[in-house]
Amino acid sequence: MGACAERNISLCYITPQGKFLARVSGKIKGNVVLRQQQYDSAKNEVQSLEIARNCILGKVHNARWVLERAIRDHSLQIDAEQVKAASEYLKNSLHYIQNCQSKEQIRGYEGEAASVYFGVFDQLILQQKKDFKFQGRNKRPPIDKVNAMLSFVYTLLTNQITSALESAGLDPYVGYLHTLRPGRASLSLDLIEELRAVLAARFVVSLINKKIVTGKSFITKENGAVLMNDDLRKKLLTEWQNKKKETLTHPYLNEKIEWGMVPYVQAMLLARYLRGDLDSYPVFLWK
């Protein structure tokens, strides 16, 4: 640790579930220049808009290809025409988002695309349809089993992205699309957008379709909130750790990496862009 401190190498402590705990740094804060570049870019309307636009392009692109994969693999089990229509809508949305000139426009198209995507999300659930009926996204509190798991996994992924940003020397609380708010990890919420459908939501759907989870593992409160019981949370955490060990070819690096490393790679790519090593932030585009 002393040798790392002398060489201005930070050591980060992270839980097995990916939550950032602390950083040990030397006397000189080596990331101060990077963070200043981040703060400057957040105030720069053109640069901030570009990063925000890229994140949402990644979100809509990946959501579309999740639907396309369902059409390819399960066309006889789903309403393929309905899912294809949603996919085409998302494809057309990419053009409009690419040409957005304000964050308000981006948020508008993103909201419409999310509504269309979640409008056919129930089609992705092929097993246990009676126990895991999905009629739209809801939260705070979730009022069905699918939303309860989605919210939990989104939280796990947000924690992992926050850890990745901290490890890369970036400030998770200064974002581009999500507005600044005390205690809100705005940059983490920006970067999770490109991974929501392709990593978190696909993971939840796979747990249901493989019958790793059942409808008996939930508790319904008096106010209608649906919560996972302790055993399910433990099982889900174990499966999440296993998911992070699976490998893929990163679309930008063209190298095999584990899914668990994707947030760290994206954080490092964003840092490289802010340092001026890349012309733009290479958003994660899955296919």
C-alpha positions in Angstrom: 0.0 0.0 0.0 2.9 2.4 0.8 4.5 1.7 -2.5 1.3 2.4 -4.3 0.8 5.6 -2.4 4.3 6.8 -3.3 3.6 6.2 -6.9 0.2 7.9 -6.8 -1.7 4.7 -7.5 -5.0 4.6 -5.7 -6.3 1.4 -4.1 -10.1 1.0 -4.1 -12.1 -1.2 -1.7 -15.2 -2.8 -3.2 -17.7 -5.3 -1.8 -18.1 -8.7 -3.5 -21.4 -7.3 -4.9 -19.5 -4.4 -6.5 -20.4 -1.6 -4.1 -17.7 1.0 -3.6 -16.5 1.4 0.0 -13.4 3.6 0.1 -10.2 4.7 -1.7 -6.7 4.9 -0.4 -4.6 7.6 -2.2 -1.2 9.1 -1.8 -0.4 12.8 -1.0 -0.9 13.9 -4.6 -4.4 13.5 -6.0 -3.6 12.2 -9.5 -7.2 12.4 -10.7 -7.7 16.1 -9.9 -6.9 17.1 -13.6 -9.3 14.4 -14.9 -12.1 15.5 -12.5 -11.5 19.1 -13.6 -11.9 18.1 -17.2 -15.1 16.3 -16.2 -16.5 19.3 -14.4 -15.6 21.5 -17.4 -17.3 19.2 -19.8 -20.4 19.0 -17.7 -20.7 22.8 -18.0 -19.9 22.8 -21.7 -23.3 22.6 -23.4 -22.0 21.1 -26.7 -19.8 18.4 -25.1 -22.4 17.6 -22.4 -25.1 17.2 -25.0 -22.9 14.8 -27.1 -22.2 12.5 -24.1 -25.8 12.5 -23.0 -26.9 11.8 -26.6 -24.4 8.9 -26.9 -25.7 7.3 -23.7 -29.3 7.3 -24.9 -28.3 6.1 -28.3 -26.7 3.2 -26.6 -29.8 2.5 -24.5 -32.2 2.5 -27.4 -29.9 0.6 -29.7 -29.4 -2.2 -27.1 -33.1 -2.3 -26.2 -33.9 -2.8 -29.9 -31.4 -5.6 -30.3 -32.8 -7.4 -27.2 -36.1 -7.4 -29.1 -34.5 -8.5 -32.3 -32.8 -11.4 -30.5 -36.2 -12.5 -29.1 -37.7 -12.4 -32.6 -34.9 -14.5 -33.9 -34.8 -17.1 -31.2 -38.5 -17.3 -30.1 -40.7 -16.2 -33.0 -43.1 -19.0 -32.4 -43.6 -18.3 -28.7 -44.2 -14.5 -28.9 -46.3 -12.1 -30.9 -43.5 -11.5 -33.4 -45.3 -8.8 -35.3 -45.9 -6.7 -32.2 -42.3 -7.1 -31.1 -41.0 -6.3 -34.6 -43.2 -3.1 -34.7 -41.6 -2.0 -31.4 -38.2 -2.8 -32.7 -38.8 -0.6 -35.8 -40.0 2.2 -33.7 -36.8 2.1 -31.7 -34.8 1.9 -34.9 -36.5 5.1 -36.1 -36.0 6.8 -32.7 -32.2 6.4 -33.1 -32.3 8.9 -36.1 -34.3 11.5 -34.1 -32.0 11.1 -31.0 -28.9 11.5 -33.2 -30.2 14.9 -34.3 -31.4 16.2 -31.0 -30.2 19.7 -30.2 -31.2 19.8 -26.5 -31.3 17.5 -23.5 -35.1 18.1 -23.3 -35.5 16.6 -26.7 -33.3 13.6 -25.8 -35.3 13.0 -22.6 -38.5 13.2 -24.7 -37.4 10.6 -27.2 -35.9 8.4 -24.5 -39.1 8.4 -22.6 -41.2 7.4 -25.7 -38.7 4.7 -26.6 -38.7 3.3 -23.1 -42.5 3.2 -23.1 -42.6 1.3 -26.4 -39.9 -1.2 -25.2 -41.6 -1.9 -21.9 -44.9 -2.2 -23.8 -43.7 -5.5 -25.3 -41.4 -6.5 -22.4 -43.9 -9.1 -21.3 -43.3 -10.9 -24.6 -39.8 -11.7 -23.4 -41.1 -13.7 -20.5 -41.7 -17.2 -21.9 -42.2 -19.2 -18.7 -44.2 -18.8 -15.5 -46.4 -16.2 -17.2 -49.1 -16.5 -14.5 -46.7 -15.7 -11.7 -44.6 -13.1 -13.6 -47.1 -10.9 -15.4 -45.7 -7.6 -16.6 -48.0 -4.7 -17.4 -45.5 -1.8 -17.4 -42.6 -0.4 -15.4 -43.4 0.8 -11.9 -41.3 1.5 -8.9 -41.1 3.2 -5.4 -42.6 0.8 -4.6 -42.7 -1.9 -7.3 -46.2 -3.5 -7.4 -45.4 -6.7 -9.2 -42.7 -9.4 -9.1 -40.9 -8.5 -12.3 -40.6 -4.8 -11.3 -39.3 -5.8 -7.9 -36.5 -7.8 -9.5 -35.8 -5.1 -12.1 -35.4 -2.4 -9.4 -33.1 -4.6 -7.3 -30.9 -5.5 -10.3 -30.8 -1.9 -11.5 -29.5 -0.9 -8.0 -26.8 -3.6 -8.1 -25.7 -2.3 -11.5 -25.8 1.3 -10.4 -23.5 0.4 -7.5 -21.1 -1.4 -9.8 -21.0 1.6 -12.2 -20.4 4.0 -9.3 -17.5 1.8 -8.2 -16.1 1.7 -11.8 -16.3 5.5 -12.0 -14.6 6.0 -8.7 -11.9 3.5 -9.7 -11.3 5.4 -13.0 -10.9 8.7 -11.1 -14.2 10.2 -12.2 -16.9 11.8 -10.0 -20.0 9.7 -10.1 -22.2 12.6 -8.9 -21.5 14.9 -11.8 -23.4 13.7 -14.9 -24.5 15.0 -18.3 -28.1 13.9 -18.9 -29.3 13.4 -15.3 -29.5 16.7 -13.4 -27.3 17.4 -10.5 -28.9 16.7 -7.1 -27.3 16.2 -3.7 -26.7 12.5 -3.0 -27.6 11.5 -6.6 -25.0 9.6 -8.6 -25.9 11.4 -11.8 -23.0 10.1 -13.9 -23.8 6.5 -12.8 -27.4 7.0 -13.9 -26.1 8.3 -17.3 -23.9 5.2 -17.8 -26.4 2.6 -16.6 -28.7 3.6 -19.5 -26.7 1.8 -22.1 -26.7 -1.4 -20.0 -30.2 -1.5 -18.6 -31.8 -3.7 -21.3 -28.8 -5.7 -22.4 -27.4 -6.6 -19.0 -29.9 -6.0 -16.2 -33.3 -6.7 -17.8 -32.0 -9.7 -19.8 -30.6 -11.1 -16.6 -34.0 -10.8 -14.8 -35.8 -12.4 -17.8 -33.4 -15.3 -17.8 -34.0 -16.0 -14.1 -37.7 -16.3 -14.8 -37.4 -18.3 -18.1 -34.9 -20.7 -16.6 -37.2 -21.1 -13.5 -34.3 -20.1 -11.2 -36.9 -17.9 -9.4 -40.5 -18.7 -8.6 -43.5 -16.7 -7.6 -43.4 -18.1 -4.0 -40.3 -16.0 -3.2 -42.1 -12.7 -2.9 -44.0 -10.8 -0.1 -46.9 -8.5 -0.8 -47.3 -5.6 1.7 -50.5 -4.0 2.8 -49.8 -1.0 0.5 -49.5 -3.2 -2.5 -45.7 -3.2 -2.6 -44.1 -6.4 -3.8 -40.8 -7.4 -2.1 -38.4 -10.2 -2.5 -37.8 -12.4 0.5 -34.3 -12.9 2.0 -33.7 -16.3 0.3 -34.5 -14.8 -3.1 -32.2 -11.8 -2.6 -29.3 -14.2 -1.7 -30.1 -16.4 -4.7 -30.3 -13.4 -7.0 -26.9 -12.0 -5.7 -25.3 -15.4 -6.4 -26.7 -15.5 -9.9 -25.6 -11.9 -10.5 -22.1 -12.8 -9.5 -22.2 -15.8 -11.9 -23.6 -13.5 -14.7 -20.7 -11.1 -14.3 -18.2 -14.0 -14.9 -19.7 -14.7 -18.3 -17.7 -13.4 -21.3 -18.4 -11.4 -24.4 -16.5 -9.6 -27.1 -16.5 -5.9 -26.3 -17.8 -4.1 -29.4 -15.3 -1.3 -29.2 -12.1 -3.0 -27.9 -12.9 -6.2 -29.9 -11.5 -8.2 -27.0 -13.1 -10.9 -24.8 -13.9 -9.6 -21.3 -16.3 -10.6 -18.5 -19.6 -8.9 -18.3 -18.6 -7.7 -14.8 -15.8 -5.7 -16.4 -18.0 -3.8 -18.9 -18.8 -0.9 -16.5 -15.1 -0.5 -15.7 -14.2 -0.5 -19.4 -16.9 2.1 -20.1 -15.7 4.3 -17.3 -12.1 4.1 -18.6 -13.2 4.9 -22.1 -15.1 7.9 -20.8 -12.0 9.0 -18.9 -9.9 8.6 -22.0 -12.4 10.8 -24.0 -12.3 13.5 -21.3 -8.5 13.5 -21.4 -8.6 14.0 -25.1 -7.3 10.6 -26.1 -10.5 9.7 -28.0 -12.6 11.8 -30.4 -15.9 10.8 -28.7 -17.2 8.6 -26.0 -17.6 5.1 -27.5 -20.9 4.0 -26.0 -21.5 0.2 -25.5 -23.4 -1.1 -28.5 -24.5 -4.7 -28.2 -25.8 -7.0 -31.0 
